[in-house]
Amino acid sequence: MSAADMSEKLWDLANLITGFAVLQTLATIFALIKKGGEIDALKGAPAHLWAFVATFIFTVLYVGAIIWCRYAASPPDGTNNAYVWNVTTFGRVSIVLIFTGIMCVALWGHWRSVWDPEHWRFRAEEARTVADQMTHEEARTIMRRIANDYDRLAKLAEEQLVAQERGTPGRKT
């Protein structure tokens, strides 16, 4: 394989890595915001910490792979191609870092909403509104029970916030 062909293949690979990193980040962000962001595997501070760590690790791997493609390609003529590779690599890395930043903000917002009493009160009101529109009595009762559970979560979140302000651990659930 000629150096020019290898350079072209590495160019395509760097594009694929960048595209995959962006798509993976967007999919995760949409999963966080879909239906209030209730993801079973992402509950509590330790799960969010692991999500931040995994995001960091994948970002380092993606950026490293993009930079590796640039240096492994080493344009044969050393003229304008090197400049194009450098600018494009900078752009690719910047895109991955920007989307990673957006992902971190989404994760932070998701984690903070768990401890926001207003978030749970809003969900309780939503559930009551849905219950009021239901015609089946058993379904209405279940929705009202769900609304009451959201109210309990709001109360628990308030207790947690007060405990954090005092510097004492909150009630265990």
C-alpha positions as CSV (number, residue, x, y, z in Angstrom):
1,M,0.0,0.0,0.0
2,S,1.4,3.4,-1.0
3,A,1.9,6.2,1.5
4,A,-0.8,8.2,-0.2
5,D,-3.3,5.3,0.1
6,M,-2.4,4.8,3.8
7,S,-2.8,8.5,4.4
8,E,-6.3,8.4,2.8
9,K,-7.3,5.4,4.9
10,L,-6.1,7.1,8.1
11,W,-8.0,10.2,7.1
12,D,-11.2,8.1,6.8
13,L,-10.5,6.3,10.1
14,A,-10.0,9.7,11.9
15,N,-13.4,10.8,10.5
16,L,-15.1,7.6,11.7
17,I,-13.6,7.9,15.2
18,T,-14.8,11.5,15.4
19,G,-18.3,10.7,14.1
20,F,-18.6,7.7,16.5
21,A,-17.5,9.8,19.5
22,V,-20.1,12.4,18.7
23,L,-22.9,9.9,18.0
24,Q,-22.1,8.0,21.2
25,T,-22.2,11.3,23.2
26,L,-25.5,12.4,21.6
27,A,-27.1,9.0,22.3
28,T,-26.1,9.2,25.9
29,I,-27.4,12.8,26.3
30,F,-30.7,11.9,24.7
31,A,-31.0,8.9,27.0
32,L,-30.4,11.3,30.0
33,I,-33.1,13.7,29.0
34,K,-35.7,11.2,27.7
35,K,-38.7,10.8,30.0
36,G,-37.1,12.8,32.8
37,G,-33.8,11.0,32.6
38,E,-34.7,7.9,34.6
39,I,-32.0,5.4,33.7
40,D,-32.0,2.4,36.0
41,A,-28.2,2.0,35.8
42,L,-27.5,5.7,36.6
43,K,-28.9,6.2,40.1
44,G,-26.9,7.7,42.9
45,A,-23.6,9.5,43.2
46,P,-21.4,6.5,42.7
47,A,-23.0,5.6,39.3
48,H,-22.7,9.3,38.2
49,L,-19.0,9.3,39.3
50,W,-18.4,6.1,37.2
51,A,-20.2,7.8,34.3
52,F,-17.9,10.8,34.5
53,V,-14.8,8.5,34.8
54,A,-15.9,6.5,31.7
55,T,-16.6,9.7,29.8
56,F,-13.1,10.9,30.6
57,I,-11.5,7.6,29.6
58,F,-13.4,7.3,26.3
59,T,-12.5,11.0,25.5
60,V,-8.8,10.3,26.1
61,L,-9.0,7.2,23.9
62,Y,-10.9,9.0,21.1
63,V,-8.6,12.0,21.1
64,G,-5.5,9.7,21.3
65,A,-6.8,7.7,18.3
66,I,-7.4,10.9,16.3
67,I,-4.0,12.2,17.0
68,W,-2.4,8.8,16.3
69,C,-4.1,8.8,12.8
70,R,-2.6,12.2,12.1
71,Y,1.0,11.2,13.0
72,A,0.8,7.7,11.5
73,A,-0.3,9.2,8.2
74,S,2.7,11.6,8.0
75,P,1.9,13.2,4.6
76,P,4.6,12.2,2.2
77,D,5.1,15.5,0.5
78,G,5.3,17.6,3.7
79,T,3.7,20.7,2.2
80,N,0.1,21.7,2.4
81,N,-1.0,18.2,3.4
82,A,0.7,18.6,6.8
83,Y,-1.0,21.9,7.4
84,V,-4.4,20.4,6.4
85,W,-3.9,17.4,8.6
86,N,-2.9,19.6,11.6
87,V,-5.9,21.9,11.2
88,T,-8.3,19.1,10.6
89,T,-6.9,17.1,13.6
90,F,-7.4,20.2,15.8
91,G,-10.9,20.5,14.5
92,R,-11.7,16.8,15.2
93,V,-10.3,17.0,18.7
94,S,-12.1,20.2,19.4
95,I,-15.4,18.6,18.3
96,V,-14.9,15.6,20.5
97,L,-14.0,17.9,23.5
98,I,-17.0,20.2,22.9
99,F,-19.4,17.2,22.9
100,T,-17.7,15.7,25.9
101,G,-18.2,19.0,27.7
102,I,-21.9,19.0,26.8
103,M,-22.1,15.4,28.0
104,C,-20.6,16.3,31.4
105,V,-23.0,19.2,31.8
106,A,-25.9,16.8,31.0
107,L,-24.5,14.3,33.5
108,W,-24.1,17.0,36.2
109,G,-27.7,18.2,35.6
110,H,-29.0,14.6,35.8
111,W,-27.2,14.0,39.0
112,R,-28.4,17.3,40.5
113,S,-32.0,16.7,39.5
114,V,-32.1,13.6,41.8
115,W,-31.6,15.9,44.8
116,D,-33.9,18.7,43.6
117,P,-37.2,18.6,45.5
118,E,-38.8,20.7,42.8
119,H,-38.0,18.1,40.2
120,W,-39.9,15.5,42.2
121,R,-42.8,17.8,43.0
122,F,-43.2,18.6,39.3
123,R,-43.2,14.8,38.6
124,A,-45.9,14.3,41.3
125,E,-48.0,17.0,39.7
126,E,-47.6,15.5,36.3
127,A,-48.7,12.1,37.7
128,R,-51.8,13.6,39.3
129,T,-52.7,15.4,36.0
130,V,-52.4,12.1,34.2
131,A,-54.5,10.3,36.9
132,D,-57.2,12.9,36.7
133,Q,-57.6,12.2,33.0
134,M,-57.8,8.5,33.4
135,T,-61.2,6.7,33.2
136,H,-60.2,3.4,34.6
137,E,-60.4,3.5,38.4
138,E,-57.6,1.0,39.1
139,A,-55.2,2.9,36.8
140,R,-56.2,6.2,38.4
141,T,-55.4,4.8,41.8
142,I,-52.0,3.5,40.7
143,M,-51.1,6.9,39.2
144,R,-52.1,8.6,42.4
145,R,-49.9,6.2,44.3
146,I,-47.1,7.1,42.0
147,A,-47.7,10.8,42.6
148,N,-47.5,10.1,46.4
149,D,-44.2,8.3,45.9
150,Y,-42.9,11.3,44.0
151,D,-44.0,13.5,46.9
152,R,-42.0,11.2,49.3
153,L,-39.0,11.5,47.0
154,A,-39.3,15.3,47.2
155,K,-39.4,15.2,51.0
156,L,-36.4,12.9,51.0
157,A,-34.5,15.2,48.7
158,E,-35.4,18.2,51.0
159,E,-34.0,16.2,54.0
160,Q,-30.9,15.4,52.1
161,L,-30.3,19.0,51.2
162,V,-30.8,20.1,54.8
163,A,-28.5,17.4,56.0
164,Q,-25.8,18.5,53.5
165,E,-26.1,22.1,54.6
166,R,-25.6,20.9,58.2
167,G,-22.8,18.6,57.2
168,T,-24.5,15.5,58.6
169,P,-25.5,12.5,56.5
170,G,-29.2,12.2,55.6
171,R,-31.7,9.5,56.3
172,K,-30.8,6.2,54.7
173,T,-33.5,4.7,52.3
